[in-house]
Amino acid sequence: MDEPQNRPALSARSHRIAAVVMVVIIVGSVATWYFTRDRLPSRLRLATGSGGGLYHELGDLYAAQLSDRLDRPIEVLTTAGSVENVELLREGGADLAIVQGGSASLEGLGVLAPLYEEVLHIIVRAGSDIEDPVMLEGRAVALGPTGSGTRDAALQVLAHYDIDPSKLAMSEHYFTALETEPELEAAFAISGYLNPDLKRLLASGRYRLVALDQAEAFALLHTHFEATQIPRGIFGGHSACPAEPTPTVATRAYLVADRNASGLLVVEALDALYDGSVRDSFPILTGRQQATETTVVTLHPEAGRYFDPYGGIDLVASFMESLAAGKELLLAVGAGVFLIWERYRRARERETEALVKQQKEHLDDFLNRTLVIERAQMETDDPEVLQEHLREVTRIKLTALEELTHEDLRGDQMFQIFLMQCANLIRKIQARL
């Protein structure tokens, strides 16, 4: 008799339980989404390098652009350099960092992007008897502070030449100590050509560069380096430092984050690097296209998707698998077309390389002409002569812009340096007038 009366009560209770379960599921789902969604850190810290160095200069420019993009302050951390920056990333003391390639293990970290080329310089006084790295043994040589990428690279060079670093005096100094410490005989510096300390020191005429005479062998044994040459006159000055192209090695500076860093942070960091005005003020910054072509083993997964959004989607293979017949014929045709295209592409590349090489030689001539004018303007106070020098610099710049039109050359750092040299020389002459 009681069973029919209990059925409505049981049904209502079941509906209430089901409703509560649904509410719990919805609330749990929303809470899970909220607490696990990809979010930017509330505070962003960028580890750079010592004050006045190129890492710190780029860090200030980049932090300002990233701050504008994210509408939040970015703290720029002054550090000893790459080794300390890697430790800060691992310990959670920084969210982003500038790190020299090969200076420290990047295990657990991920490279977001290559930033610019860093060149190894071995600097000695102009009157020094040091002619090659072997002669550094037993001398007072600045290798850079502990924790810096410069010191790490210097130690690798010393090991290559079988030189015991413990027998070198004053090794903890930064290379600018050459200006204040008369006992210091040589110094290592690894940096981009825009480093203001490096340019000021080498343009003074009181110092010169020593060639790394085993650069190619060193690069073969240390894969994060590649053999290169410091171009003649890159640092300017009355003596056109260096006087001749100087063999050495180079690596790259990278923007690095923790491998588990937020994907949103990675995308925003890269957008700020490539879509902003950083390159306008820092012309040697590697562009996005060049960065895409640079192979980095430890690339952050999200950065890999950023540079290659269609990676892993083999459309051609999928199409071929869907065909029921004629695959062999299509493969043969495709292979033939590919071979023809490859021959055509290589021929075009050879033509382009020849043209760029020719224009680079012409650019070197334009740069040398500006150096001649720079020396000449220092030796006169005659306004008419200075005006003629000003007109000549302007003519050289306009002629270069009209004649050196290839896209690859326009993106080369030597062309940017030539434009900077012209602009600086024009300002000097105008100031004297």
VENGI-V546401 format. One record per residue. N is the residue number from 1. PHI is phi in radians with two decimals (* if undefined). OMEGA is omega in radians with two decimals (none if undefined). NEAR is the number of other C-alpha atoms within 10 Angstrom. Layout:
n=N phi=PHI omega=OMEGA near=NEAR
n=N phi=PHI omega=OMEGA near=NEAR
This chain:
n=1 phi=* omega=-3.08 near=5
n=2 phi=-1.41 omega=-3.01 near=6
n=3 phi=-1.08 omega=3.13 near=7
n=4 phi=-1.08 omega=-3.12 near=8
n=5 phi=-1.25 omega=-3.10 near=9
n=6 phi=-1.40 omega=-3.08 near=10
n=7 phi=-1.04 omega=3.11 near=11
n=8 phi=-1.07 omega=-3.13 near=11
n=9 phi=-1.15 omega=3.13 near=11
n=10 phi=-1.14 omega=-3.14 near=11
n=11 phi=-1.12 omega=3.13 near=11
n=12 phi=-1.10 omega=-3.13 near=11
n=13 phi=-1.14 omega=3.12 near=12
n=14 phi=-1.08 omega=3.12 near=12
n=15 phi=-1.11 omega=3.13 near=12
n=16 phi=-1.13 omega=3.12 near=12
n=17 phi=-1.10 omega=3.13 near=12
n=18 phi=-1.09 omega=3.13 near=12
n=19 phi=-1.12 omega=3.12 near=12
n=20 phi=-1.10 omega=3.13 near=12
n=21 phi=-1.07 omega=3.13 near=12
n=22 phi=-1.11 omega=3.12 near=12
n=23 phi=-1.08 omega=3.13 near=12
n=24 phi=-1.08 omega=3.13 near=12
n=25 phi=-1.09 omega=-3.13 near=12
n=26 phi=-1.11 omega=3.14 near=12
n=27 phi=-1.08 omega=3.13 near=12
n=28 phi=-1.10 omega=3.12 near=12
n=29 phi=-1.12 omega=3.13 near=11
n=30 phi=-1.10 omega=3.14 near=12
n=31 phi=-1.11 omega=3.11 near=12
n=32 phi=-1.07 omega=3.11 near=11
n=33 phi=-1.06 omega=-3.06 near=11
n=34 phi=-1.15 omega=-3.05 near=11
n=35 phi=-1.50 omega=3.14 near=9
n=36 phi=-1.95 omega=-3.12 near=9
n=37 phi=-1.17 omega=-3.13 near=10
n=38 phi=-1.26 omega=-3.10 near=13
n=39 phi=-2.24 omega=3.03 near=13
n=40 phi=-1.40 omega=3.05 near=15
n=41 phi=-1.03 omega=3.13 near=12
n=42 phi=-1.19 omega=3.13 near=7
n=43 phi=-2.36 omega=-3.12 near=11
n=44 phi=-1.91 omega=-3.13 near=19
n=45 phi=-2.22 omega=-3.12 near=20
n=46 phi=-2.00 omega=3.11 near=27
n=47 phi=-1.50 omega=-3.05 near=30
n=48 phi=-2.08 omega=-3.10 near=29
n=49 phi=-2.87 omega=-3.11 near=28
n=50 phi=-1.28 omega=3.13 near=18
n=51 phi=-1.06 omega=-3.12 near=13
n=52 phi=1.59 omega=3.13 near=12
n=53 phi=-1.44 omega=-3.07 near=20
n=54 phi=-1.24 omega=3.07 near=21
n=55 phi=-1.04 omega=-3.09 near=25
n=56 phi=-1.22 omega=3.13 near=22
n=57 phi=-1.09 omega=3.11 near=18
n=58 phi=-1.12 omega=3.14 near=19
n=59 phi=-1.04 omega=3.12 near=24
n=60 phi=-1.10 omega=-3.14 near=19
n=61 phi=-1.12 omega=-3.09 near=16
n=62 phi=-1.20 omega=-3.14 near=23
n=63 phi=-1.08 omega=3.13 near=22
n=64 phi=-1.11 omega=3.14 near=18
n=65 phi=-1.17 omega=-3.14 near=21
n=66 phi=-1.17 omega=3.11 near=23
n=67 phi=-1.11 omega=3.10 near=16
n=68 phi=-1.08 omega=-3.07 near=14
n=69 phi=-1.24 omega=-3.06 near=14
n=70 phi=-1.65 omega=-3.12 near=14
n=71 phi=1.00 omega=3.07 near=9
n=72 phi=-2.71 omega=-3.12 near=13
n=73 phi=-1.23 omega=3.06 near=15
n=74 phi=-2.03 omega=-3.13 near=20
n=75 phi=-1.54 omega=3.11 near=18
n=76 phi=-1.61 omega=-3.08 near=21
n=77 phi=-1.64 omega=3.04 near=20
n=78 phi=-1.48 omega=-3.06 near=18
n=79 phi=-2.33 omega=3.08 near=19
n=80 phi=-1.34 omega=3.12 near=19
n=81 phi=2.42 omega=-2.93 near=28
n=82 phi=-1.06 omega=-3.07 near=30
n=83 phi=-1.08 omega=3.11 near=22
n=84 phi=-1.14 omega=-3.14 near=21
n=85 phi=-1.08 omega=3.11 near=30
n=86 phi=-1.09 omega=3.12 near=28
n=87 phi=-1.12 omega=3.11 near=15
n=88 phi=-1.07 omega=3.11 near=19
n=89 phi=-1.09 omega=-3.11 near=23
n=90 phi=-1.18 omega=-3.09 near=18
n=91 phi=-1.54 omega=-3.14 near=10
n=92 phi=1.41 omega=3.13 near=11
n=93 phi=-1.50 omega=3.11 near=16
n=94 phi=-2.60 omega=3.11 near=23
n=95 phi=-1.73 omega=3.11 near=21
n=96 phi=-2.36 omega=-3.14 near=27
n=97 phi=-2.69 omega=3.01 near=29
n=98 phi=-1.73 omega=-3.02 near=26
n=99 phi=-2.32 omega=3.08 near=30
n=100 phi=-1.34 omega=3.14 near=32
n=101 phi=-1.01 omega=3.10 near=23
n=102 phi=1.44 omega=-3.08 near=19
n=103 phi=-1.35 omega=-3.13 near=22
n=104 phi=-2.80 omega=3.09 near=18
n=105 phi=-1.14 omega=3.12 near=10
n=106 phi=-1.80 omega=3.11 near=20
n=107 phi=-1.04 omega=-3.12 near=11
n=108 phi=1.47 omega=3.14 near=13
n=109 phi=-2.03 omega=3.12 near=19
n=110 phi=-2.45 omega=3.08 near=23
n=111 phi=-1.35 omega=3.07 near=27
n=112 phi=-1.54 omega=-3.09 near=29
n=113 phi=-2.91 omega=2.94 near=27
n=114 phi=-1.28 omega=-3.05 near=26
n=115 phi=-1.80 omega=3.12 near=21
n=116 phi=-2.91 omega=3.14 near=23
n=117 phi=-1.38 omega=3.08 near=21
n=118 phi=-1.98 omega=-3.01 near=20
n=119 phi=-1.89 omega=3.11 near=21
n=120 phi=-1.42 omega=3.09 near=26
n=121 phi=-2.08 omega=2.99 near=27
n=122 phi=-1.90 omega=-2.97 near=22
n=123 phi=-1.89 omega=3.04 near=24
n=124 phi=-2.31 omega=3.09 near=25
n=125 phi=-1.24 omega=-3.03 near=20
n=126 phi=-1.01 omega=-3.11 near=13
n=127 phi=-1.63 omega=-3.08 near=9
n=128 phi=-1.21 omega=3.07 near=11
n=129 phi=-1.56 omega=-3.13 near=10
n=130 phi=-1.31 omega=-3.08 near=18
n=131 phi=-2.01 omega=3.10 near=14
n=132 phi=-2.65 omega=-3.05 near=14
n=133 phi=-1.02 omega=-3.13 near=18
n=134 phi=-1.02 omega=-3.07 near=15
n=135 phi=-1.34 omega=3.08 near=12
n=136 phi=-1.35 omega=-3.06 near=20
n=137 phi=-1.01 omega=3.10 near=16
n=138 phi=1.37 omega=-3.10 near=14
n=139 phi=-1.62 omega=3.01 near=18
n=140 phi=-1.56 omega=-3.01 near=17
n=141 phi=-2.28 omega=3.09 near=28
n=142 phi=-1.43 omega=3.13 near=28
n=143 phi=-1.73 omega=-3.09 near=29
n=144 phi=1.81 omega=-3.11 near=28
n=145 phi=-1.14 omega=3.03 near=18
n=146 phi=-1.03 omega=-3.09 near=17
n=147 phi=1.70 omega=-3.13 near=20
n=148 phi=-1.73 omega=3.06 near=25
n=149 phi=-1.16 omega=3.11 near=29
n=150 phi=-1.04 omega=-3.13 near=28
n=151 phi=-1.10 omega=-3.14 near=26
n=152 phi=-1.07 omega=3.12 near=21
n=153 phi=-1.14 omega=3.13 near=23
n=154 phi=-1.08 omega=3.13 near=22
n=155 phi=-1.12 omega=3.09 near=18
n=156 phi=-1.15 omega=3.10 near=16
n=157 phi=-1.13 omega=3.14 near=20
n=158 phi=-1.07 omega=3.11 near=17
n=159 phi=-1.10 omega=3.12 near=12
n=160 phi=-1.08 omega=-3.14 near=15
n=161 phi=-1.64 omega=3.10 near=16
n=162 phi=1.01 omega=3.11 near=11
n=163 phi=-1.88 omega=-3.14 near=19
n=164 phi=-1.41 omega=-3.09 near=12
n=165 phi=-1.15 omega=-3.12 near=18
n=166 phi=-1.20 omega=3.14 near=8
n=167 phi=-1.67 omega=3.09 near=13
n=168 phi=-1.69 omega=3.12 near=17
n=169 phi=-1.54 omega=3.01 near=17
n=170 phi=1.06 omega=-2.99 near=20
n=171 phi=-1.26 omega=-3.08 near=23
n=172 phi=-1.40 omega=-3.05 near=15
n=173 phi=-1.29 omega=2.96 near=20
n=174 phi=-1.41 omega=-2.99 near=20
n=175 phi=-1.07 omega=3.14 near=27
n=176 phi=-1.21 omega=3.07 near=17
n=177 phi=-1.10 omega=3.04 near=17
n=178 phi=-0.98 omega=-3.10 near=21
n=179 phi=-1.39 omega=-3.04 near=12
n=180 phi=-2.07 omega=-3.10 near=8
n=181 phi=-2.02 omega=-3.08 near=11
n=182 phi=-1.10 omega=-3.14 near=9
n=183 phi=-1.30 omega=-3.10 near=13
n=184 phi=-1.25 omega=-3.05 near=21
n=185 phi=-1.76 omega=-3.09 near=20
n=186 phi=-2.73 omega=-3.14 near=26
n=187 phi=-2.69 omega=3.01 near=26
n=188 phi=-1.70 omega=3.01 near=26
n=189 phi=-2.50 omega=3.04 near=23
n=190 phi=-2.16 omega=-3.01 near=27
n=191 phi=-2.87 omega=3.02 near=24
n=192 phi=-1.35 omega=-3.08 near=24
n=193 phi=-1.18 omega=-3.11 near=21
n=194 phi=-1.49 omega=3.14 near=18
n=195 phi=-1.01 omega=-3.05 near=15
n=196 phi=-1.12 omega=3.11 near=13
n=197 phi=-1.12 omega=-3.12 near=14
n=198 phi=-1.14 omega=-3.13 near=21
n=199 phi=-1.14 omega=3.14 near=17
n=200 phi=-1.09 omega=-3.07 near=14
n=201 phi=-1.15 omega=-3.05 near=19
n=202 phi=-1.37 omega=3.10 near=24
n=203 phi=-1.37 omega=-3.08 near=20
n=204 phi=-1.26 omega=-3.10 near=16
n=205 phi=1.50 omega=-3.10 near=17
n=206 phi=-1.63 omega=-3.09 near=13
n=207 phi=-2.41 omega=3.09 near=20
n=208 phi=-2.47 omega=-3.11 near=23
n=209 phi=-1.83 omega=3.07 near=25
n=210 phi=-1.78 omega=-3.12 near=19
n=211 phi=-1.25 omega=2.97 near=22
n=212 phi=-1.49 omega=-2.94 near=23
n=213 phi=-1.18 omega=3.11 near=15
n=214 phi=-2.00 omega=-3.04 near=17
n=215 phi=-1.04 omega=-3.08 near=19
n=216 phi=-1.16 omega=3.11 near=17
n=217 phi=-1.14 omega=3.12 near=12
n=218 phi=-1.06 omega=-3.12 near=20
n=219 phi=-1.15 omega=3.11 near=18
n=220 phi=-1.16 omega=-3.11 near=12
n=221 phi=-1.53 omega=-3.12 near=11
n=222 phi=-2.25 omega=-2.93 near=13
n=223 phi=-1.16 omega=3.11 near=11
n=224 phi=-1.41 omega=3.05 near=15
n=225 phi=-1.89 omega=3.00 near=23
n=226 phi=-2.38 omega=-3.14 near=19
n=227 phi=-1.22 omega=3.13 near=18
n=228 phi=-2.68 omega=3.07 near=19
n=229 phi=-2.33 omega=3.00 near=17
n=230 phi=-1.43 omega=-3.04 near=22
n=231 phi=-1.10 omega=3.08 near=16
n=232 phi=-1.04 omega=3.04 near=16
n=233 phi=1.30 omega=-3.07 near=20
n=234 phi=-1.10 omega=-3.12 near=23
n=235 phi=-1.73 omega=3.05 near=24
n=236 phi=1.15 omega=-3.10 near=23
n=237 phi=1.44 omega=-3.10 near=19
n=238 phi=-1.12 omega=-3.08 near=16
n=239 phi=-1.69 omega=3.12 near=17
n=240 phi=0.88 omega=-3.07 near=19
n=241 phi=-1.41 omega=-0.13 near=23
n=242 phi=-1.35 omega=-3.09 near=22
n=243 phi=-1.23 omega=3.12 near=15
n=244 phi=-2.40 omega=3.03 near=14
n=245 phi=-0.93 omega=-2.98 near=15
n=246 phi=-2.02 omega=3.12 near=18
n=247 phi=-1.10 omega=3.07 near=20
n=248 phi=-2.84 omega=3.09 near=24
n=249 phi=-2.24 omega=-3.13 near=24
n=250 phi=-2.49 omega=3.01 near=23
n=251 phi=-2.23 omega=3.12 near=25
n=252 phi=-2.30 omega=2.96 near=21
n=253 phi=-1.59 omega=-3.08 near=25
n=254 phi=-2.16 omega=2.93 near=21
n=255 phi=-1.58 omega=-2.98 near=22
n=256 phi=-2.24 omega=3.05 near=28
n=257 phi=-2.46 omega=3.04 near=28
n=258 phi=-1.08 omega=-3.10 near=23
n=259 phi=-1.12 omega=3.10 near=21
n=260 phi=-1.70 omega=3.14 near=12
n=261 phi=-1.07 omega=-3.14 near=20
n=262 phi=-0.92 omega=3.07 near=18
n=263 phi=-1.06 omega=3.11 near=18
n=264 phi=-1.12 omega=3.11 near=13
n=265 phi=-1.09 omega=-3.13 near=20
n=266 phi=-1.06 omega=-3.11 near=23
n=267 phi=-1.14 omega=3.14 near=16
n=268 phi=-1.13 omega=3.14 near=15
n=269 phi=-1.11 omega=-3.14 near=23
n=270 phi=-1.27 omega=3.09 near=19
n=271 phi=-1.07 omega=3.12 near=16
n=272 phi=-1.14 omega=-3.12 near=21
n=273 phi=-1.23 omega=-3.02 near=24
n=274 phi=-1.78 omega=-3.07 near=15
n=275 phi=-1.70 omega=-3.07 near=11
n=276 phi=-1.76 omega=-3.04 near=15
n=277 phi=-1.78 omega=-3.08 near=14
n=278 phi=-1.05 omega=-3.08 near=21
n=279 phi=-1.18 omega=3.11 near=17
n=280 phi=-1.08 omega=-3.14 near=9
n=281 phi=-1.68 omega=-3.09 near=10
n=282 phi=-2.36 omega=-2.93 near=17
n=283 phi=-1.13 omega=-3.14 near=19
n=284 phi=-1.51 omega=3.13 near=20
n=285 phi=-1.09 omega=3.12 near=21
n=286 phi=-1.16 omega=3.14 near=24
n=287 phi=-1.30 omega=-3.07 near=17
n=288 phi=-1.10 omega=-3.12 near=18
n=289 phi=-1.12 omega=3.11 near=10
n=290 phi=-1.14 omega=3.12 near=9
n=291 phi=-1.11 omega=3.12 near=17
n=292 phi=-1.08 omega=-3.10 near=16
n=293 phi=-1.50 omega=-3.13 near=9
n=294 phi=-1.53 omega=-3.13 near=12
n=295 phi=-1.47 omega=3.11 near=9
n=296 phi=-2.24 omega=-3.06 near=16
n=297 phi=-1.13 omega=-3.04 near=8
n=298 phi=-1.70 omega=-3.14 near=16
n=299 phi=-1.06 omega=3.10 near=19
n=300 phi=-1.06 omega=-3.08 near=24
n=301 phi=-0.93 omega=-3.13 near=16
n=302 phi=-1.22 omega=3.06 near=22
n=303 phi=-1.17 omega=3.08 near=19
n=304 phi=-1.05 omega=3.10 near=17
n=305 phi=-1.21 omega=3.14 near=14
n=306 phi=-1.13 omega=-3.10 near=18
n=307 phi=-1.39 omega=-3.12 near=17
n=308 phi=-2.38 omega=-3.05 near=11
n=309 phi=-1.10 omega=-3.12 near=11
n=310 phi=-1.85 omega=3.14 near=10
n=311 phi=-1.04 omega=3.11 near=10
n=312 phi=1.55 omega=3.13 near=8
n=313 phi=-1.76 omega=-3.08 near=9
n=314 phi=-1.57 omega=-3.07 near=9
n=315 phi=-1.14 omega=-3.11 near=9
n=316 phi=-1.15 omega=-3.14 near=8
n=317 phi=-1.10 omega=3.13 near=9
n=318 phi=-1.09 omega=-3.14 near=10
n=319 phi=-1.15 omega=-3.11 near=9
n=320 phi=-1.14 omega=-3.14 near=14
n=321 phi=-1.19 omega=-3.12 near=10
n=322 phi=-1.46 omega=-3.13 near=9
n=323 phi=-1.47 omega=-3.13 near=10
n=324 phi=-1.55 omega=-3.10 near=7
n=325 phi=-2.63 omega=3.06 near=10
n=326 phi=1.37 omega=-3.10 near=9
n=327 phi=-1.15 omega=-3.10 near=13
n=328 phi=-1.10 omega=3.14 near=9
n=329 phi=-1.13 omega=3.13 near=10
n=330 phi=-1.09 omega=3.11 near=13
n=331 phi=-1.11 omega=3.14 near=12
n=332 phi=-1.11 omega=3.12 near=11
n=333 phi=-1.11 omega=3.14 near=12
n=334 phi=-1.07 omega=3.13 near=12
n=335 phi=-1.13 omega=3.11 near=12
n=336 phi=-1.12 omega=3.11 near=12
n=337 phi=-1.07 omega=-3.14 near=11
n=338 phi=-1.09 omega=-3.12 near=12
n=339 phi=-1.10 omega=3.11 near=12
n=340 phi=-1.11 omega=3.13 near=11
n=341 phi=-1.11 omega=-3.13 near=12
n=342 phi=-1.12 omega=3.11 near=12
n=343 phi=-1.11 omega=3.12 near=11
n=344 phi=-1.12 omega=-3.13 near=11
n=345 phi=-1.10 omega=-3.13 near=12
n=346 phi=-1.15 omega=3.09 near=11
n=347 phi=-1.11 omega=3.11 near=12
n=348 phi=-1.13 omega=3.12 near=12
n=349 phi=-1.11 omega=3.12 near=12
n=350 phi=-1.12 omega=3.10 near=11
n=351 phi=-1.10 omega=-3.14 near=12
n=352 phi=-1.13 omega=-3.14 near=14
n=353 phi=-1.08 omega=3.12 near=13
n=354 phi=-1.13 omega=-3.13 near=12
n=355 phi=-1.16 omega=3.14 near=14
n=356 phi=-1.11 omega=3.11 near=19
n=357 phi=-1.06 omega=3.12 near=13
n=358 phi=-1.09 omega=-3.12 near=12
n=359 phi=-1.23 omega=3.07 near=18
n=360 phi=-1.13 omega=3.09 near=17
n=361 phi=-1.12 omega=3.09 near=11
n=362 phi=-1.16 omega=3.10 near=15
n=363 phi=-1.08 omega=3.11 near=19
n=364 phi=-1.07 omega=3.09 near=17
n=365 phi=-1.13 omega=3.09 near=12
n=366 phi=-1.06 omega=-3.13 near=18
n=367 phi=-1.12 omega=3.11 near=24
n=368 phi=-1.10 omega=3.12 near=17
n=369 phi=-1.13 omega=3.09 near=14
n=370 phi=-1.20 omega=3.10 near=22
n=371 phi=-1.17 omega=3.08 near=20
n=372 phi=-1.09 omega=3.13 near=12
n=373 phi=-1.15 omega=-3.13 near=16
n=374 phi=-1.09 omega=3.10 near=23
n=375 phi=-1.19 omega=-3.09 near=13
n=376 phi=-1.16 omega=-3.09 near=14
n=377 phi=-1.21 omega=3.11 near=20
n=378 phi=-1.31 omega=-3.03 near=13
n=379 phi=-1.82 omega=-3.14 near=9
n=380 phi=-2.50 omega=3.03 near=12
n=381 phi=-2.08 omega=-3.11 near=11
n=382 phi=-1.23 omega=-3.11 near=11
n=383 phi=-1.01 omega=-3.12 near=12
n=384 phi=-1.16 omega=3.12 near=11
n=385 phi=-1.13 omega=3.12 near=13
n=386 phi=-1.09 omega=3.10 near=21
n=387 phi=-1.08 omega=3.12 near=15
n=388 phi=-1.14 omega=3.06 near=12
n=389 phi=-1.07 omega=3.14 near=20
n=390 phi=-1.09 omega=3.13 near=21
n=391 phi=-1.14 omega=-3.11 near=13
n=392 phi=-1.16 omega=3.09 near=16
n=393 phi=-1.06 omega=3.14 near=23
n=394 phi=-1.09 omega=3.12 near=17
n=395 phi=-1.11 omega=3.13 near=12
n=396 phi=-1.06 omega=-3.12 near=16
n=397 phi=-1.09 omega=-3.12 near=19
n=398 phi=-1.12 omega=3.13 near=12
n=399 phi=-1.08 omega=3.12 near=12
n=400 phi=-1.09 omega=-3.14 near=19
n=401 phi=-1.15 omega=3.14 near=13
n=402 phi=-1.35 omega=-3.01 near=9
n=403 phi=-1.64 omega=-3.08 near=11
n=404 phi=-1.67 omega=-2.94 near=19
n=405 phi=-1.85 omega=-3.06 near=12
n=406 phi=-1.18 omega=-3.07 near=12
n=407 phi=-1.06 omega=-3.13 near=9
n=408 phi=-1.11 omega=3.13 near=11
n=409 phi=-1.23 omega=3.14 near=18
n=410 phi=-1.08 omega=3.13 near=14
n=411 phi=-1.55 omega=-3.12 near=14
n=412 phi=-1.32 omega=-3.09 near=14
n=413 phi=-1.16 omega=3.11 near=18
n=414 phi=-1.13 omega=3.12 near=20
n=415 phi=-1.18 omega=3.09 near=21
n=416 phi=-1.11 omega=3.13 near=16
n=417 phi=-1.15 omega=3.10 near=18
n=418 phi=-1.08 omega=3.12 near=20
n=419 phi=-1.10 omega=3.11 near=16
n=420 phi=-1.12 omega=3.12 near=13
n=421 phi=-1.08 omega=3.12 near=21
n=422 phi=-1.08 omega=-3.12 near=22
n=423 phi=-1.10 omega=-3.14 near=14
n=424 phi=-1.13 omega=-3.13 near=13
n=425 phi=-1.17 omega=3.10 near=21
n=426 phi=-1.09 omega=3.12 near=19
n=427 phi=-1.12 omega=3.13 near=13
n=428 phi=-1.06 omega=-3.09 near=15
n=429 phi=-1.15 omega=3.12 near=18
n=430 phi=-1.09 omega=3.12 near=12
n=431 phi=-1.13 omega=3.14 near=8
n=432 phi=-1.24 omega=3.09 near=14
n=433 phi=-1.27 omega=none near=13
